[in-house]
Amino acid sequence: MTDTYLYAAVGLLVGTMVGLTGVGGGSIMTPILMLLFGQSPSVAVGTDLLFAATTKLVATASFGFSRRVDWPVVGRLLLGSVPGAAAVVFALWLTRHTPKAADAITSRALAIILAVAAVALIFQTPLQRLGERLVSRAVVKAERHKALLTAMAGLILGVAVTLTSVGAGALGVVMLVALYPVRLTPDRLVATDIAHALPIALIAGLGHVFLGQVNFHVLGALLLGSIPGVIVASRLTLRLPAQVTRILIGLVLAAVSERMFFG
């Protein structure tokens, strides 16, 4: 019973963070499940994927982002992310008889992707400016290859999210900023990223369910705290500046990555 309350408290904390900032759910929850609660990397990732899918669904409904989603961009991302997610699930199925090897790969991949996400969050503004300069210099050429580049970004996200449960928010936003610095305004950027993250988290999560890598007791306890947290937090008017929030989360992810690499 005590563990249930602890998991619910963690769910409340992470759900509140998602409601206030829109990012940080997957990148924070998986390390917490591993480092604080001792869950294996594979089970932590699988549980967090279903947790993220449910939390993002509630956050999307609460924020009312559906009218701001750029569905053509979502479609381009899915062209790459769905095959990427399917490929990772298949690879995990092939390693199902060697769980230690699978956990080692997942743990190291998680440490790497957390470090990349930290850099992406901290330097999102310079990356956006770089994207704007590139677009302004070669608009026609960029548009000609934009669909392919977006599908490739989706492929990277699909692999990263399915393997580590991290990337849909932090990396997804940065990639969309670099690819569509003019087309996607801030509200449409977040809405489009969440709309793409939902099906990928769900597909990847169901893949982990098939592999038996989801702890449903832990999932239920996490959602018990996170759903009220994300609903209340998303309706609060007090918010930190976006750049400050990104940098703070980026520093946390960098510290967690270092802990997983060397701890």
N, C-alpha and C positions, 0 to 999 in steps of 0.2 A: 504493500500500500504506500509506503514511504517513497519507493521508486516512482510510483505513478504520480505523486505530487511533485516530485523533482522534475520529471519529464514534462508535466503540465506547466511548471514554472518556466522551464527553458522554452517551451512552445510559446508561452505568453511573451517572453523577452524577445524572441526572434520575430514573432508575429507583429509585435509593436514596432520593431525596427523596419520590417517590410512596409508596414502601414505609413510610417513617418518618412521613409527614404525611397521606397520602391526597389531597393537592392539589398543584398546581404543575406537573403534567406538560405539558399543552397550553400554558399561559400562559408557561412558561419555554422550552420546546423551539422553538416557532416563531420567537421573537425571536433565539434562538441560531443557528438555521439561516440567518436573514436577515442578522443583524448580524455574525456571526463567520465564517460559511462562504459568504456571498454568494449564497445561493439566492434565486431570485425569490420574491416574496410568495405567488403562487399555488401554486408547487411546494412551498414551505415549509409552507403550510397543508395541502395535500393529503397530503404525506408524513407530517406530524405527526398527521393524523387517523387514518391506519392505524396509526401508531406508538402513539397513545393507545389505540386500540381493543384492540390486542394487549396492551399493558402493563396496562390496566385489567382485562382478562380474567384475566391471570395474578394480579394483585393481588386480585381478587375471589375466585378459587379459593384463594389462599394464606390470605387473611383468614377465609374460610369465612362470608361474609356472606349466602349465599343464603337461609338460614332467617329472616333478619331483614328481608327486603325487603317493603315495603308495596306489593303489586302493584296494588291499586286506585289508589293515588296515581301509580304508574308509568304505568298506563293513561291516567289523566287527562292527564298530561304529554305522553304520546305523541300524544294527539289533536291537540295543537297543534304539537309539535315535528316530527313527520313531514311535515306539509304545509309547515311553515316551511323545513325542510331541502330538500324537493323544489323549492320556489319559488326558493331561492337557486341550486341546481344548474342550474335552467332559465335563470335570469338570467345565470349564468356562461357557459352554452352560447351564449346570444345574443351575448355579448361575446368569443367565442373568436377572432374574426378581428382583434380589437384588444387584444392582450395587454398593451400598456403601460397602457391605460386600466383594464383589469381589475386589474392589479397596483397601480395608484395607488389604486383604490377599496379593495382588500383591505388595503393598507398603512395607509391612514388609518383604516379601520374597526378594524383591529387596535390601533392606538394608542389609539383611543377606548375600546374594550372593555377594554383593559389598565388604563386609568385607572379605569373603573367597577369592575372586579374588585378593584383595589387598595383603593378606598374601601369596597367591600362586605366585604372580608376584615378590614380594620382596624376597621370599626365593626359587625362581626357581632353582638357582645353587645348593644349598644344597640338594634339592629334586632330582635333576639330579644325584648328586653323590651317594645319597642313592639308587636310582634305579640301578645305575651301580654296586654297591656293592651287592645288592640283586640278580641281574642277574648273576654276576660272581660266587656267592656262590651256586646257585641252577638253573643252566641253563636249565636242562632237565625238572625239575618240573615247572619252570616258563613258559616254552614253552608249556607244556602240558595244562596249564590253561589260556594261554595268550588270546585265542579267547573269552573265557567266561568273563575274566576280562575286555577286550576291549569292549564287548557288554554292560557290566554293566556300564563302564565309559560313553558309548554312551547314556545309559538310563538316567544317571544323567544329562548329558549335554542337552538331549532332553527336560527333565522336566524344567531345569533351564532356558534354552533359551526361551521356549514357555511362561513360567510364567513371566519372568523378562526381556527378550531380552539380558541378560548378561550371559557370560560363554563360548560362542563358541570360542572366541579368548583367553582370559586370562586363564580360567580353562582348555580349550581344549589342549592348548600347554603344560601346566604343566602335565596333565594326560598322554599325548603321550610321554613326556620326561621320566616320571616314568616308563611307560610300555615298551618303545622301545628306551632305551638310546643309544644302539649301532646301531640298524637297521636304525633309522631315523637321517640322518645328518641334520644340521641346515636348509639348504634350503628345503630339503624334509619334514622336520618337519612342517615348515610354510605352504608349499604347500598342504600337506595332511590335516592339520587343516582347511585351507580355503576351500578346496574341500568338506570337511564334513560339514562345517558351512553353505555353500551356500544352499543346499537343505533343511536343517533344518530351517534356517531363512525363506526360501520361504514357506515351509509347514506351519510353525507356523504363518507367516504373513497372509497367505490366510485364516487360521483358524480365525484370528482376523478380517479379512475382512468380513467373513461370520457372525461374531458376531456383526458387525457394530462398531468395535473398532479401526478404522483407519481414521485419518483426512487427506484426499487426498490433500487438499489445502496446509497444512503444509508440507506434504511429497514432493509435487512438488517444493516448495520453498527451502526445505533442499537440494534436489538433484540438484537444479539450482546452488548452491554453491559448493556442495561436489564433484560432478563429475569432474569439472575443477581442484579442489584442489587435489584430489587423483591422477589424471593423471600427473599433474606437479610435485607434491611432490615425487611420486614414481620414477621419472626420475632424481631427484637431486642426486648428488654424495656426498653431505655433509650429514653425518649421525652421531647421537650421538652413543656412545658405547651401545650395546644392554643391558648390565646390568644396566647402568645408566638410560636408557629409562624405563626399567621395574620398577626400584625403584621409579622413579619420578611419573609414572602413578599409581603405587601401593599406594603411599602416597596420591595422589589426590583421589583415590577411597576410601581410609580409611577415609579421611576427609568428603567426600560426604556421606559415610555410617553413620558416627557419626551424621551428620546433619539430616539424615532421621530418625535415631533412636530417637534422643533427641530434634530435632528442632521442 
